Each structure stands twice: as C-alpha cells, then as structure tokens.
C-alpha cells in the first residue's frame, strides 16, 4: 500500500479497554474539565491523554482532532441537560406547575454543573462558531424550545398566561437568570461582600428566579 493511502484513513490504535464506548466517554469527561478550565486554546490534548491513560493517537481516532474533541464535548454537555430535561414529564402537569418545574430544574442543573456554564461562556467567546458546526446541538435545542412552547400555549389556552410571548423569549429569560447565578456569582459575592453561594442565599435566589419568570408570564389586569 502506498504511503498516501496509509494516511488517508487513521488506523484503530491498540485497544486499552475492552469497551470502546467507555473509553470514549472517559475521554469526553476528562476533556470537559480541561476545556472548561483552560478554554479551547489553552487545553492540551497531551494532558487529556495522560489523565485518561490513552494516547493522542487514540483520541484523534475517535474525534479526528482537537476541535473535533471540543465539539464533541459541547454536544455531550447539551445532550446531558436536554436528556435530563426530557424526564420532567411536563406534559402531564398543569401549565403553571410545569413552568415552575422547568425553571427550578434549570436553576438546579446550572448550579450543579459549573463546567457546562464555563463551556457556554467559552463558546460565546468564539461567537458560537463551533456550536454552529454541530447539527446534533441544533436538534437538541429545537426539542427544548418545543417543550417550552407547548407549556406556554397550554397556559395561554387555559387563560393563565398572557399572549404575545414566544418560546424563545421564555427560554432566554429562564436561561439568563439561571446562567448568571453561576457565571457571575463569584464577582457579585466579592463586590458586595455577600456569599451568594451559601445554601440560604441560593434557596432565596432560586425562588426569586421562579417568581420573576412566572410574574412575567402570568396574565395581569392589563391583559384582561
């Protein structure tokens, strides 16, 4: 076989694990931490390989290159949040209760997954360019918007929610409040000398976030 033909398709490296999917997931887990901590430019594939007990060759076999690994990390992060969100079973809840549950879930998820917040912040630095390359992420978030839209429409039909909002509006508001709670917690805590990460502070912010979203959506006297 000619040298050019050998380079055309990467060969499968010697297996270090009897479970290739477990190896892939381990690489993704470690890479998530590395990218969240150091960004796309600062993360090192050599470091990821060392921490997973694999090799650069194996990582490139699964993900092609460093950018491919980064995109796969983004996809896995969004897949996890959306798959968990899908278990909320909002369709069988009254619209007001469904919306409250969705906001509470988002607040709790973001609070417990700081790496997800950092990855989204890093991707915004890159203007969403890598995210835009992934059809998987686009599809995952279409389903999320569809869920919000169904809850909102049920609320409008029941005479509870005011008209004139879109699912994107609601998703933006929920995400903004829950995201900021993690992304800016450290700076707010230092500037105003209050521990916003304390359990009591987080419980209060969680309830306030829910109330702000619900008050914005609920029909008021002006909507009658």
C-alpha positions as YAML, in Angstrom:
chain: A
units: angstrom
residues:
- id: 1
  name: UNK
  ca: [0.00, 0.00, 0.00]
- id: 2
  name: UNK
  ca: [1.29, 3.45, -0.88]
- id: 3
  name: UNK
  ca: [2.19, 5.95, 1.86]
- id: 4
  name: UNK
  ca: [-0.58, 8.31, 0.73]
- id: 5
  name: UNK
  ca: [-3.16, 5.53, 1.07]
- id: 6
  name: UNK
  ca: [-1.98, 4.75, 4.58]
- id: 7
  name: UNK
  ca: [-2.52, 8.38, 5.61]
- id: 8
  name: UNK
  ca: [-5.99, 8.54, 4.07]
- id: 9
  name: UNK
  ca: [-7.69, 6.73, 6.94]
- id: 10
  name: UNK
  ca: [-6.48, 6.60, 10.57]
- id: 11
  name: UNK
  ca: [-5.93, 3.12, 11.88]
- id: 12
  name: UNK
  ca: [-7.55, 1.97, 15.09]
- id: 13
  name: UNK
  ca: [-4.92, 2.13, 17.85]
- id: 14
  name: UNK
  ca: [-4.23, -0.82, 20.03]
- id: 15
  name: UNK
  ca: [-7.21, -1.10, 22.35]
- id: 16
  name: UNK
  ca: [-6.56, -0.25, 26.01]
- id: 17
  name: UNK
  ca: [-10.10, -1.08, 27.04]
- id: 18
  name: UNK
  ca: [-12.45, -3.94, 26.14]
- id: 19
  name: UNK
  ca: [-15.21, -1.30, 25.98]
- id: 20
  name: UNK
  ca: [-14.56, 1.36, 23.30]
- id: 21
  name: UNK
  ca: [-17.62, 3.39, 24.32]
- id: 22
  name: UNK
  ca: [-16.43, 3.53, 27.93]
- id: 23
  name: UNK
  ca: [-13.05, 4.74, 26.67]
- id: 24
  name: UNK
  ca: [-14.74, 7.40, 24.56]
- id: 25
  name: UNK
  ca: [-16.89, 8.57, 27.48]
- id: 26
  name: UNK
  ca: [-13.86, 8.73, 29.76]
- id: 27
  name: UNK
  ca: [-12.04, 10.91, 27.24]
- id: 28
  name: UNK
  ca: [-15.08, 13.19, 26.99]
- id: 29
  name: UNK
  ca: [-15.36, 13.52, 30.77]
- id: 30
  name: UNK
  ca: [-11.72, 14.50, 31.19]
- id: 31
  name: UNK
  ca: [-11.79, 16.75, 28.12]
- id: 32
  name: UNK
  ca: [-14.84, 18.54, 29.53]
- id: 33
  name: UNK
  ca: [-12.86, 19.50, 32.62]
- id: 34
  name: UNK
  ca: [-9.85, 20.57, 30.57]
- id: 35
  name: UNK
  ca: [-11.79, 22.73, 28.12]
- id: 36
  name: UNK
  ca: [-13.92, 24.25, 30.89]
- id: 37
  name: UNK
  ca: [-10.81, 25.14, 32.88]
- id: 38
  name: UNK
  ca: [-8.47, 26.26, 30.08]
- id: 39
  name: UNK
  ca: [-10.63, 27.03, 27.04]
- id: 40
  name: UNK
  ca: [-10.15, 25.69, 23.55]
- id: 41
  name: UNK
  ca: [-6.76, 27.30, 23.01]
- id: 42
  name: UNK
  ca: [-5.39, 26.52, 26.47]
- id: 43
  name: UNK
  ca: [-6.46, 22.87, 26.75]
- id: 44
  name: UNK
  ca: [-3.80, 20.32, 25.83]
- id: 45
  name: UNK
  ca: [-4.57, 17.00, 24.17]
- id: 46
  name: UNK
  ca: [-1.40, 15.54, 25.73]
- id: 47
  name: UNK
  ca: [-2.80, 16.35, 29.17]
- id: 48
  name: UNK
  ca: [-6.14, 14.74, 28.32]
- id: 49
  name: UNK
  ca: [-4.37, 11.64, 27.03]
- id: 50
  name: UNK
  ca: [-2.26, 11.36, 30.18]
- id: 51
  name: UNK
  ca: [-5.26, 11.69, 32.51]
- id: 52
  name: UNK
  ca: [-7.27, 9.08, 30.61]
- id: 53
  name: UNK
  ca: [-4.43, 6.62, 30.22]
- id: 54
  name: UNK
  ca: [-4.91, 6.73, 26.46]
- id: 55
  name: UNK
  ca: [-2.87, 8.35, 23.70]
- id: 56
  name: UNK
  ca: [-3.18, 11.27, 21.30]
- id: 57
  name: UNK
  ca: [-3.48, 8.73, 18.52]
- id: 58
  name: UNK
  ca: [-6.50, 7.11, 20.20]
- id: 59
  name: UNK
  ca: [-8.13, 10.49, 20.88]
- id: 60
  name: UNK
  ca: [-7.68, 11.52, 17.26]
- id: 61
  name: UNK
  ca: [-9.12, 8.20, 16.12]
- id: 62
  name: UNK
  ca: [-12.35, 8.92, 17.99]
- id: 63
  name: UNK
  ca: [-12.54, 12.68, 17.45]
- id: 64
  name: UNK
  ca: [-10.27, 13.46, 14.45]
- id: 65
  name: UNK
  ca: [-8.55, 16.48, 16.02]
- id: 66
  name: UNK
  ca: [-8.64, 18.89, 18.95]
- id: 67
  name: UNK
  ca: [-11.51, 20.92, 17.51]
- id: 68
  name: UNK
  ca: [-13.47, 17.74, 16.88]
- id: 69
  name: UNK
  ca: [-12.98, 16.76, 20.52]
- id: 70
  name: UNK
  ca: [-14.12, 20.21, 21.66]
- id: 71
  name: UNK
  ca: [-17.28, 20.00, 19.56]
- id: 72
  name: UNK
  ca: [-17.97, 16.50, 20.92]
- id: 73
  name: UNK
  ca: [-17.62, 17.89, 24.46]
- id: 74
  name: UNK
  ca: [-20.16, 20.62, 23.65]
- id: 75
  name: UNK
  ca: [-22.54, 18.04, 22.18]
- id: 76
  name: UNK
  ca: [-22.27, 15.81, 25.23]
- id: 77
  name: UNK
  ca: [-22.87, 18.75, 27.59]
- id: 78
  name: UNK
  ca: [-26.04, 19.79, 25.76]
- id: 79
  name: UNK
  ca: [-27.17, 16.18, 25.37]
- id: 80
  name: UNK
  ca: [-26.98, 15.62, 29.13]
- id: 81
  name: UNK
  ca: [-29.02, 18.69, 30.04]
- id: 82
  name: UNK
  ca: [-31.66, 18.03, 27.39]
- id: 83
  name: UNK
  ca: [-31.97, 14.30, 28.16]
- id: 84
  name: UNK
  ca: [-32.47, 15.05, 31.86]
- id: 85
  name: UNK
  ca: [-34.90, 17.83, 30.99]
- id: 86
  name: UNK
  ca: [-36.91, 15.34, 28.95]
- id: 87
  name: UNK
  ca: [-37.58, 13.26, 32.07]
- id: 88
  name: UNK
  ca: [-39.52, 16.10, 33.76]
- id: 89
  name: UNK
  ca: [-42.76, 14.88, 32.17]
- id: 90
  name: UNK
  ca: [-44.12, 18.43, 31.83]
- id: 91
  name: UNK
  ca: [-46.96, 17.38, 29.54]
- id: 92
  name: UNK
  ca: [-48.86, 15.80, 32.42]
- id: 93
  name: UNK
  ca: [-48.58, 18.82, 34.72]
- id: 94
  name: UNK
  ca: [-50.84, 21.90, 34.74]
- id: 95
  name: UNK
  ca: [-49.09, 24.69, 32.76]
- id: 96
  name: UNK
  ca: [-48.21, 26.85, 35.77]
- id: 97
  name: UNK
  ca: [-46.76, 23.90, 37.66]
- id: 98
  name: UNK
  ca: [-44.93, 22.74, 34.53]
- id: 99
  name: UNK
  ca: [-43.29, 26.13, 34.02]
- id: 100
  name: UNK
  ca: [-42.28, 26.31, 37.69]
- id: 101
  name: UNK
  ca: [-40.75, 22.84, 37.49]
- id: 102
  name: UNK
  ca: [-38.80, 23.77, 34.35]
- id: 103
  name: UNK
  ca: [-37.35, 26.91, 35.95]
- id: 104
  name: UNK
  ca: [-36.43, 25.02, 39.11]
- id: 105
  name: UNK
  ca: [-34.76, 22.29, 37.07]
- id: 106
  name: UNK
  ca: [-32.73, 24.80, 35.03]
- id: 107
  name: UNK
  ca: [-31.62, 26.67, 38.15]
- id: 108
  name: UNK
  ca: [-30.57, 23.43, 39.88]
- id: 109
  name: UNK
  ca: [-28.87, 21.99, 36.81]
- id: 110
  name: UNK
  ca: [-26.76, 25.09, 36.17]
- id: 111
  name: UNK
  ca: [-25.85, 25.36, 39.84]
- id: 112
  name: UNK
  ca: [-24.64, 21.77, 39.91]
- id: 113
  name: UNK
  ca: [-22.83, 21.90, 36.54]
- id: 114
  name: UNK
  ca: [-20.42, 24.82, 36.58]
- id: 115
  name: UNK
  ca: [-18.39, 23.22, 33.75]
- id: 116
  name: UNK
  ca: [-21.43, 23.50, 31.47]
- id: 117
  name: UNK
  ca: [-21.66, 27.23, 32.22]
- id: 118
  name: UNK
  ca: [-17.95, 27.72, 31.56]
- id: 119
  name: UNK
  ca: [-18.16, 25.82, 28.27]
- id: 120
  name: UNK
  ca: [-21.03, 28.02, 27.11]
- id: 121
  name: UNK
  ca: [-19.08, 31.14, 28.14]
- id: 122
  name: UNK
  ca: [-16.04, 29.91, 26.21]
- id: 123
  name: UNK
  ca: [-18.14, 29.13, 23.15]
- id: 124
  name: UNK
  ca: [-19.58, 32.65, 23.27]
- id: 125
  name: UNK
  ca: [-16.01, 33.97, 23.16]
- id: 126
  name: UNK
  ca: [-15.74, 32.03, 19.89]
- id: 127
  name: UNK
  ca: [-19.03, 33.63, 18.74]
- id: 128
  name: UNK
  ca: [-20.75, 30.23, 18.71]
- id: 129
  name: UNK
  ca: [-18.72, 29.17, 15.67]
- id: 130
  name: UNK
  ca: [-18.02, 25.61, 16.85]
- id: 131
  name: UNK
  ca: [-21.52, 25.10, 18.18]
- id: 132
  name: UNK
  ca: [-22.86, 26.09, 14.77]
- id: 133
  name: UNK
  ca: [-20.92, 23.23, 13.18]
- id: 134
  name: UNK
  ca: [-22.91, 20.66, 15.15]
- id: 135
  name: UNK
  ca: [-26.24, 19.51, 13.79]
- id: 136
  name: UNK
  ca: [-26.71, 17.46, 16.97]
- id: 137
  name: UNK
  ca: [-26.73, 20.57, 19.16]
- id: 138
  name: UNK
  ca: [-29.16, 22.33, 16.85]
- id: 139
  name: UNK
  ca: [-31.57, 19.38, 17.01]
- id: 140
  name: UNK
  ca: [-31.25, 19.05, 20.79]
- id: 141
  name: UNK
  ca: [-32.17, 22.66, 21.37]
- id: 142
  name: UNK
  ca: [-35.06, 22.58, 18.92]
- id: 143
  name: UNK
  ca: [-36.66, 19.95, 21.16]
- id: 144
  name: UNK
  ca: [-36.07, 22.15, 24.21]
- id: 145
  name: UNK
  ca: [-37.78, 25.12, 22.59]
- id: 146
  name: UNK
  ca: [-40.65, 22.85, 21.55]
- id: 147
  name: UNK
  ca: [-41.20, 21.82, 25.17]
- id: 148
  name: UNK
  ca: [-41.34, 25.45, 26.33]
- id: 149
  name: UNK
  ca: [-43.72, 26.32, 23.51]
- id: 150
  name: UNK
  ca: [-46.14, 23.55, 24.43]
- id: 151
  name: UNK
  ca: [-46.22, 24.63, 28.08]
- id: 152
  name: UNK
  ca: [-46.74, 28.26, 27.12]
- id: 153
  name: UNK
  ca: [-49.53, 27.52, 24.65]
- id: 154
  name: UNK
  ca: [-51.34, 25.40, 27.21]
- id: 155
  name: UNK
  ca: [-51.09, 28.26, 29.68]
- id: 156
  name: UNK
  ca: [-52.47, 30.75, 27.18]
- id: 157
  name: UNK
  ca: [-55.32, 28.40, 26.28]
- id: 158
  name: UNK
  ca: [-56.17, 27.96, 29.96]
- id: 159
  name: UNK
  ca: [-56.35, 31.74, 30.37]
- id: 160
  name: UNK
  ca: [-53.37, 31.82, 32.74]
- id: 161
  name: UNK
  ca: [-50.55, 33.16, 30.57]
- id: 162
  name: UNK
  ca: [-50.60, 36.45, 28.70]
- id: 163
  name: UNK
  ca: [-50.34, 36.47, 24.94]
- id: 164
  name: UNK
  ca: [-47.51, 37.98, 22.93]
- id: 165
  name: UNK
  ca: [-44.55, 35.93, 24.17]
- id: 166
  name: UNK
  ca: [-42.61, 33.31, 22.25]
- id: 167
  name: UNK
  ca: [-40.86, 30.15, 23.38]
- id: 168
  name: UNK
  ca: [-37.54, 31.84, 22.57]
- id: 169
  name: UNK
  ca: [-38.49, 34.76, 24.86]
- id: 170
  name: UNK
  ca: [-39.19, 32.41, 27.75]
- id: 171
  name: UNK
  ca: [-36.15, 30.21, 27.15]
- id: 172
  name: UNK
  ca: [-33.95, 33.33, 27.04]
- id: 173
  name: UNK
  ca: [-35.33, 34.68, 30.32]
- id: 174
  name: UNK
  ca: [-35.03, 31.38, 32.16]
- id: 175
  name: UNK
  ca: [-31.53, 30.77, 30.85]
- id: 176
  name: UNK
  ca: [-30.37, 34.32, 31.60]
- id: 177
  name: UNK
  ca: [-31.42, 34.23, 35.24]
- id: 178
  name: UNK
  ca: [-30.13, 30.72, 35.91]
- id: 179
  name: UNK
  ca: [-26.91, 31.20, 33.95]
- id: 180
  name: UNK
  ca: [-26.00, 34.49, 35.63]
- id: 181
  name: UNK
  ca: [-26.41, 32.85, 39.03]
- id: 182
  name: UNK
  ca: [-23.36, 30.72, 38.25]
- id: 183
  name: UNK
  ca: [-21.33, 32.81, 35.81]
- id: 184
  name: UNK
  ca: [-21.29, 35.98, 37.95]
- id: 185
  name: UNK
  ca: [-21.67, 34.57, 41.44]
- id: 186
  name: UNK
  ca: [-18.01, 35.00, 42.35]
- id: 187
  name: UNK
  ca: [-17.75, 38.62, 41.23]
- id: 188
  name: UNK
  ca: [-21.05, 39.63, 42.83]
- id: 189
  name: UNK
  ca: [-20.07, 37.93, 46.08]
- id: 190
  name: UNK
  ca: [-16.72, 39.77, 46.20]
- id: 191
  name: UNK
  ca: [-18.06, 43.16, 45.10]
- id: 192
  name: UNK
  ca: [-20.99, 43.22, 47.52]
- id: 193
  name: UNK
  ca: [-19.30, 41.17, 50.25]
- id: 194
  name: UNK
  ca: [-22.04, 38.58, 50.50]
- id: 195
  name: UNK
  ca: [-21.77, 34.83, 50.00]
- id: 196
  name: UNK
  ca: [-24.27, 34.21, 47.20]
- id: 197
  name: UNK
  ca: [-23.14, 30.61, 47.05]
- id: 198
  name: UNK
  ca: [-24.36, 29.89, 50.58]
- id: 199
  name: UNK
  ca: [-27.26, 27.44, 50.86]
- id: 200
  name: UNK
  ca: [-29.69, 30.06, 52.23]
- id: 201
  name: UNK
  ca: [-28.76, 32.59, 49.54]
- id: 202
  name: UNK
  ca: [-29.15, 30.02, 46.78]
- id: 203
  name: UNK
  ca: [-32.55, 28.90, 48.06]
- id: 204
  name: UNK
  ca: [-33.74, 32.52, 48.05]
- id: 205
  name: UNK
  ca: [-32.37, 33.21, 44.58]
- id: 206
  name: UNK
  ca: [-33.98, 30.02, 43.27]
- id: 207
  name: UNK
  ca: [-37.41, 31.07, 44.50]
- id: 208
  name: UNK
  ca: [-36.95, 34.63, 43.24]
- id: 209
  name: UNK
  ca: [-35.96, 33.33, 39.81]
- id: 210
  name: UNK
  ca: [-39.11, 31.21, 39.64]
- id: 211
  name: UNK
  ca: [-41.27, 34.13, 40.74]
- id: 212
  name: UNK
  ca: [-39.73, 36.53, 38.20]
- id: 213
  name: UNK
  ca: [-40.42, 34.16, 35.32]
- id: 214
  name: UNK
  ca: [-43.95, 33.37, 36.47]
- id: 215
  name: UNK
  ca: [-44.85, 37.03, 37.10]
- id: 216
  name: UNK
  ca: [-43.65, 37.88, 33.60]
- id: 217
  name: UNK
  ca: [-45.78, 35.15, 32.03]
- id: 218
  name: UNK
  ca: [-48.94, 35.29, 34.13]
- id: 219
  name: UNK
  ca: [-51.85, 37.30, 32.80]
- id: 220
  name: UNK
  ca: [-52.34, 40.57, 34.70]
- id: 221
  name: UNK
  ca: [-55.05, 43.27, 34.85]
- id: 222
  name: UNK
  ca: [-53.63, 44.93, 31.75]
- id: 223
  name: UNK
  ca: [-54.13, 41.72, 29.77]
- id: 224
  name: UNK
  ca: [-57.83, 41.32, 30.57]
...
